[in-house]
């Protein structure tokens, strides 16, 4: 469960620390007080999409930190082992810093992680239901995913096998379509590739040849300067200036001096080494002068070769190595095209084989989905009856029935939720017929069903009770509380029926300090809870009757909570 939440410089929050308890925690307050901001902070902490706009105005960064208490058999242990993160005493600390520049830094137990890894930890720690999650129910494209999540133990292995095969199928099918393009386009492409291949192969390119030729060209182009420098150097050593002879004289004199006094032996060795080194250099220069000659024809050949390189680089790549690589690539493509018919037949056979395998796996996947659909429908009916929608009928339909099935990314099925809210009315698509209150109840029912198997540490609802009142609100309050009996539920609500069921009641309000607005959170005592419930019942004008009503509501909630804990 989420035990502590620390928020600094986030939106209109200056600094805030909240201690949460096990069971049901409600957050109440006026609209705009910052209730959803607190849940936004939790959402970002578990890997939600961040933005620099979340950083409080005038600050460099926002800091979010959450402490979670974990049971011994929780899924997060496997995840931590996978990423090399140590967990001690059943504690997980998630931290995220959002910077005004738009960047963010994520940590799990003080170890730096990517946002993707943080999101994986968040997924197994918190199940968050936002204000706009109803839209998923209204959008039929999400219905199949909901069904798959419900029966993931049986569906997930088949779905994984199907998706793996489907990816290979799509690659083969794309390659086949590419080969089956129009004859005219194909002929034009073959002509182009043939010309390019001949041009590149005709140049007989060799890696690093250009560098070698540039060095040789530089030597030939500067032949006179090179010859003059070598001749002058040789003359300085051997001819008129007789530099080596002078060094030899010095060497012999120092050798004589060192034979008299050993303190000159080091200098004698140094000049002897220099003498022999200079002598070798002189011989090398002499050999170079004897072999050095200017070849104007070779220079022309090099210039022509380099010109060919420049032409090829303008067409096919920035370097000769890139040109060579391009030539190898188009050679393979050309070979594929020239052997097109054979390759098409081979690909057709492969596509047909993969298609048959996919239909077989897809058929088994569809069977499992249909079994799961019956189970999910029955479970939702039970939930809806408890939420005073006993006349409603829920149905999961497979829209391809009676038609030739098609291969899709997630199987051969096209699933959509249908509902009949009133007796005698036809079934209609969920998104087209359900009201806001009905969607809230269906969503809560789904959350109740999924919470039994998911095993997350905390469930968070952001105004899941939208659009309901009266006895329905009471039923939803009982349903939410039932989810919290063996875990933790955080809930933003505007309904006194829901707030009265809380084990912990947090009141959120905005205050102004030094011309800045900030959000404040207070844990309400029993008497303060009565005042807050009275405000939620009557609004601004509170009477003794309202307070008595609030106290009666809390007494009823206490009795109901005891019966729910005892399984009644």
Secondary structure, DSSP 8 states (H G I E B T S, - for coil): -EEEEEEEEETTEEEEEEE--SEEEEEE-STTSSHHHHHHHHHHHTT----GGGB-TT-SEEEEEEEEE--TT-THHHHHHHTT---BTTEEEEEEEEETTS-EEEEETTEEE-HHHHHHHHHHHEEEE-TTTHHHHH-GGGHHHHHHHHTHHHHHHHHHHHHHHHHHHHHHHHHHHHHTS-HHHHHHHHHHHHHHHHHHHHTT--TTHHHHHHHHHHHHHTHHHHHHHHHHHHHHHTSSS-HHHHHHHHHHHHHHHHHH-GGGHHHHHHHHHHHHHHHHHHHHHHHHHHH----HHHHHHHHHHHHHHHHHHHHH-SSHHHHHHHHHHHHHHHHHHHTHHHHHHHHHHHHHHHHHHHHHHHHHHHHHHHHHHHHHHHHHHHHHHHTT-TT-EEEEEETTTTS----BTTBS--EEEEEE-STTS--EEHHHH--HHHHHHHHHHHHHHHHHHH--SEEEEESTTTT--HHHHHHHHHHHHHHHTTSEEEEE-S-HHHHTT-SEEEEEEEEEETTEEEEEEEE--HHHHHHHHHHHHH-S---HHHHHHHHHHHHHHHHHHHHHHTT-
